[in-house]
Amino acid sequence: MNKNLFDDNADDYESWFQENENIFESEVNAIKAVLPYGKTAIEIGAGTGIFAQKLGIKIGVEPSTKMALKAKEKGIQIINAVAEDMPIPDKTFDFALMITVDCFLRSIEAAFTEVYRILKDDGYFIVAFIDKATPLGMKYEKNKGSSKYYLSAHFHSSSEIKDDLRESGFNIVQTKQTIFSLENTLQEVKDGLGEGVFAVIKSKKITV
């Protein structure tokens, strides 16, 4: 992850969600549809804490100092670390959440393995991401060179994320999707994957 990029653009990052509040709300609704409530939770790549605050998650991992400061202002406890190497004891959380972080990871395999380690037995890992195999995802991929955020991003398809989760020791248990248009309107949350660019996969840790 390009830490300086997010340090330099923390204000712009949060402004986008405020200006596109209906898209943001649609994404929140898609995550809420699979969220296990009443459990100990952590968001990995918490950014400014804008999602964590909406979802009632009180702990996050974030490597960007300026992003972390904004999250702390929202009452989120931040662990300054990267997803591939988290200073968290084994089997600490009931579920972990990662939102549009996969495309910035140095190693998705290392990060997913770390998530497996910090989850309790039968814990859940929820991954929300830009699905590059959808119509809008293809546009993101084609135009990422003109975006300061996505210039060096490596987007994944839903089939790639599912494969990575299975290889890291997770079973897929539920899928949701939203954002079928970039118009700032409240959008439907559907079951399945392949249409909406904002994809959500809920997986469960396999314990031997």
Secondary structure as the mmCIF struct_conf table of DSSP 4:
data_model
#
loop_
_struct_conf.conf_type_id
_struct_conf.id
_struct_conf.beg_label_comp_id
_struct_conf.beg_label_asym_id
_struct_conf.beg_label_seq_id
_struct_conf.end_label_comp_id
_struct_conf.end_label_asym_id
_struct_conf.end_label_seq_id
HELX_RH_AL_P HELX_RH_AL_P1 LYS A 3 ASP A 8
TURN_TY1_P TURN_TY1_P1 ASN A 9 ASN A 9
HELX_RH_AL_P HELX_RH_AL_P2 ALA A 10 GLU A 19
TURN_TY1_P TURN_TY1_P2 ASN A 20 ASN A 20
HELX_RH_AL_P HELX_RH_AL_P3 GLU A 21 LYS A 32
TURN_TY1_P TURN_TY1_P3 ALA A 33 VAL A 34
TURN_TY1_P TURN_TY1_P4 TYR A 37 GLY A 38
BEND BEND1 LYS A 39 LYS A 39
STRN STRN1 ALA A 41 ILE A 44
BEND BEND2 GLY A 45 GLY A 45
TURN_TY1_P TURN_TY1_P5 GLY A 47 THR A 48
BEND BEND3 GLY A 49 GLY A 49
HELX_RH_AL_P HELX_RH_AL_P4 ILE A 50 LEU A 55
TURN_TY1_P TURN_TY1_P6 GLY A 56 GLY A 56
STRN STRN2 ILE A 59 VAL A 61
HELX_RH_AL_P HELX_RH_AL_P5 THR A 65 GLU A 73
TURN_TY1_P TURN_TY1_P7 LYS A 74 GLY A 75
STRN STRN3 GLN A 77 ILE A 79
STRN STRN4 VAL A 82 VAL A 82
TURN_TY1_P TURN_TY1_P8 ALA A 83 GLU A 84
STRN STRN5 ASP A 85 ASP A 85
TURN_TY1_P TURN_TY1_P9 ASP A 90 LYS A 91
STRN STRN6 PHE A 93 ILE A 99
BEND BEND4 THR A 100 THR A 100
HELX_RH_3T_P HELX_RH_3T_P1 ASP A 102 PHE A 104
BEND BEND5 ARG A 106 ARG A 106
HELX_RH_AL_P HELX_RH_AL_P6 ILE A 108 ILE A 118
STRN STRN7 LEU A 119 ILE A 130
STRN STRN8 ASP A 131 ASP A 131
TURN_TY1_P TURN_TY1_P10 LYS A 132 ALA A 133
BEND BEND6 THR A 134 THR A 134
HELX_RH_AL_P HELX_RH_AL_P7 PRO A 135 ASN A 143
HELX_RH_3T_P HELX_RH_3T_P2 LYS A 144 SER A 146
TURN_TY1_P TURN_TY1_P11 LYS A 148 SER A 152
STRN STRN9 HIS A 156 HIS A 156
HELX_RH_AL_P HELX_RH_AL_P8 SER A 158 GLU A 167
TURN_TY1_P TURN_TY1_P12 SER A 168 GLY A 169
STRN STRN10 PHE A 170 THR A 178
BEND BEND7 PHE A 180 THR A 185
STRN STRN11 LYS A 190 ASP A 191
BEND BEND8 GLY A 192 VAL A 197
STRN STRN12 PHE A 198 LYS A 205
#
